[in-house]
């Protein structure tokens, strides 16, 4: 629980999940009150999630009761990280059969998410699944349906949903501080070959397909699912809507090493109220870094850098008087000089900080929320829907880049 | 630089205005990135980090800046001194003067522009002591306006009014209604009224004060001006405004004159043409203005020079 979240008037319509911090589940300290979690997939992201869960273990009475990874290195690492206290498995089915759990955290390669999530939900477990939800549209829908049918929680790892900077930005937007939103712009630019494991024998080998799965069409849509989906979720959230359509184009432009996914793409999402969201991604130039800009008629919010900029900050009266004197062609003495004006709060390059808490660990907050929801047995539906729509539109964006067509949401996937 | 910037160019066309404003903004940001001690990899921050242990090679621009500070320190007999920050920090947490405080005396011994060694041939800078730190707060805005002045001239702008936080003003050409720009000095005890008026065309006005103003506050003594002669903050609520052709000269001199004796002010005024100086003392509850007239040069002084 952080100061930024504690003092905030929660916007119940756009962010009902934040109320969990003002109204957490009652948690006893006894073993019977303990939330027992299994972690499926302890790769780079899974390790982070596991470490964050461990941070919550005392304050929230949560236990990592089981860990699972098919790869020996990660299997052993999971045992080490949990000091042998968690039961370790190579097969998640055995894990959920043999260990009494309340919830699972899934951080496996994208193409594994769907069947693992569906199996866990149907086994009576609550699920926190890393983004994006799945490799194919029907799998995303299957996961969603399993969540609805089982009544168990399904949350998707778009951790910005729990970021204080985003919370403050949403409040600002809802208050009308930046005026009506007219456009969103976003990008994720890196300069990296994006190779997670370089001892696989190169692109195309079986080992590379297994380890560097992000490069292969069968397993991933590359930067679209692994990076862009975060920002597509943000756009939906900020605009309170899903897109009407998406257009786009993609290419393998620089890292033509046998990978099957784009290293270069650009998209345009059309939203209701004639708003566009343009988004592009490359891994061959990092000058622009990553960003989502919300452009309003009265201001700009840069979500990834915690900044907002006023379009028309109030001029001091003396400047207004000077301009008036110029318009009226009267050269008057205007008391315009003097001691240095300083702002009331900190500013940086013409902008102001959205939130004083800049380096917040939103993954930790999200998991804190998840554990509380598990204890209560339910989570706000809107939170699951955010994950669903982001994942659906990520895959529709992929279709747009592959076909060059304007892509709309098929009726089957309307929820 | 933690303040606001206004630029008004009468009659400029839309497209040129956008381009020029973009270029000016970029240049001001560039200067901030070079001169701000708050930006970790700025030239100033790097100098402060290293120069006590090694001689630091400065690029041409930064070297000229430090050199200009040194020259101004010289001609103002030490009144302009960008090394006083450690004293400022010391006084932030204290109000009583204790001349025997070893910490205070230690700081005093370790600062001063005289302890900044400048090698004009190698273009290197080195500090003689550990406790030294350069703070270009009394320089940066004027320097930025100096650069903007050349950019505007380069863009064939004939008339412009630029205010950098109200304390540094550049006025080029004439007011659209004709005649010099009439730059009033705001009376903070009676806001919206001018205590004095400078007539400026192709020049600048810089104000230094030992208080700042913000939208929700009245004037506030921030104890941020140190009198190097005694090593203590200027407690008397006052300001100095200097009008000069060069914005950076106006900036440095206004900083210096806030702590200079009248004699030093007159001496400096004799060395430059077209300088106008006023001091405003707010201590009595109203702004009392003292105007410094540029005197005919004393023959003896001229000979000395």
Interface residues (C-beta under 8 A of the other chain):
Chain A: X313 X314 X315 X316 X317 X318 X319 X322 X323 X325 X326 X328 X329 X330 X331 X332 X333 X334 X335 X336 X337 X338 X339 X340 X341 X342 X343 X344 X346 X347 X349 X350
Chain B: X2 X3 X4 X6 X8 X10 X25 X29 X32 X141 X161 X163 X165 X166 X167 X169 X175 X176 X177 X178 X179 X181 X182 X183 X184 X185 X186 X187 X188 X191 X192 X193 X194 X195 X197 X198 X205 X207 X209 X211 X212 X213 X214 X215 X216 X217 X219 X239 X241
